[in-house]
Amino acid sequence: MVSDAPGDAGGVDVPIVACVLAGGTGTRLYPASRSDRPKQFLALDGDRSLLAETVDRVAFADETVVLTGDRHAAAVREHAPDASVFVEPEPKDTGPALAYAARRVREQDGDCVMLCLPADHHVDGDFEAVATHAARVAVDRDGLVTMGVEPTRPATGYGYVEPGEFQQTADGSEYAPVAAFREKPDRETAERLLDLECLWNAGVFAWTPDAFLRECEGTPLSSLADDSLDVEPAFDAAPAVSVDYAVLERTSDAYVVPATFAWDDLGSWDALARILDTDADGNAVLASDDCSAGDAILVDTTDSVVATDDKHVSVVDCEDLVVAAFDDRVLVAPRDSSQRVREVVADLRERDAF
């Protein structure tokens, strides 16, 4: 349960409950990520798993809950022993997951503000300051708040937020009403969104349970907004749908706060080149430095990503390549095609081989 004293976290008037989403599998990080080894349990950005680092990142919250599926609940408790665990009835994308969490948190903790974030992001900087600012805006405006990241490139793998006119709070922090949420664009559209000064939608949200469930009314998540229904049958009645499509793109009560930290979504292999140290030729290698596990040798190779567990990988005379060798699987793909790894996984799932 949360602390009895509201506002323990960063001067917010109600307790902050961090809700970490850890129910996915991370298909684009295959073969490191598999059905029995989702990416949130991998160590890609250090010695600790992405989930463990995420839970540490929200240590300022009054309480932390991790939302996952029954299959991974035991592993979540190993990687995040101090967090509570909510087991969603079945995987149904972020919309039903977050509405289910809002119902559970409201029932368990009462008046509070939720800070919702995925377990697979890289963050470098003062996350706490931005998160508590987002929580304050969510409480003060009684709306839905997302964090917006200043783009560094015309990325096609992220959604975008078009902000309205920025306003300042009493302490000088900024927020803006959301003019529009933009779906993941093609390259040309992404370049145009940068010209419009749109922000990347980091997928990190703040809202009170009541505000979020209110905005679920009249959407595909309306069953979960109906207090007359128990949460389990309400979840069963909801379709599998993203929170962006179900709620955020429909609401007129959304706000964005600027994220002042470095951020990346560790959703695909090309992301490793942005968060790992690279050699003089721009190569990022995820392997054991002392060769006690896997190692890699790169000859006349540039701007490539090589990842391995306990194997030796050699790459000769290549550029802009991804080579990933884990277990009995090897993936080779152009870096620009990293998003297409999910197509491989779709085929493997049809064969029951993922």
Secondary structure, 3 states (H helix, E strand, C coil): CCCCCCCCCCCCCCCEEEEEECCCCCHHHCCCCECCECHHHCCCCCCCCHHHHHHHHCCCCCEEEEEECHHHHHHHHHHCCCCEEEECCCCCCHHHHHHHHHHHHHHHHCCCEEEEEECCEEEECCHHHHHHHHHHHHHHHCCEEEEEECCCCCCCCCCEEEECCCEECCCCCEEEEEEEEECCCCHHHHHHHHHCCCEEEEEEEEECHHHHHHHHCCCCCHHHHCCCCCHHHHHHHCCCCCHHHHHHCCCCCEEEEEECCEEEECCCHHHHHHHCCECCCCCEEECCCCCCCCEEEEECCECCEEEECCCEEEEECCECEEEEEECCEEEEEEHHHHHHHHHHHHHHHHCCCC
